[in-house]
Amino acid sequence: MIDIEPTTDGVLLPIRAQAGARKNGVVGVHDGRLKVAVTQAPEKGKANGAIQKVLAAALGLKKSQVELVVGPTSSQKKFRLTGVTADALRERIAVLFAEI
């Protein structure tokens, strides 16, 4: 189960980042966090931008609705997602895992 936190201005989604992977995508759940792999190296924010794009595409959101708020240099991050409720986000994640 992913520890999604509803807030007044969206929801916080905890992420376990895997930079330098073979391909981009949501690959599973790790320690209560959604695990996202990206091919970008973890340098100068490139991997964070790639994670933002992967999350937006996978969850059916605009890139502007996905914002990194915690952990810019850590593999454990939190992204704020706007325009989606916690329940709707859980449903979208469930659909993702049904497709994997």
Buried (B, 14 or more C-beta within 10 A) or exposed (E): EBEBEEEEEBBBBBBBBBBEBEEBBBBBBBEEBBBBBBBBEBEEEBBBBBBBBBBBBBBEBEEEBBBBEEBEEEBEBBBBBBEBEBEBBBEBBEEBEEEE
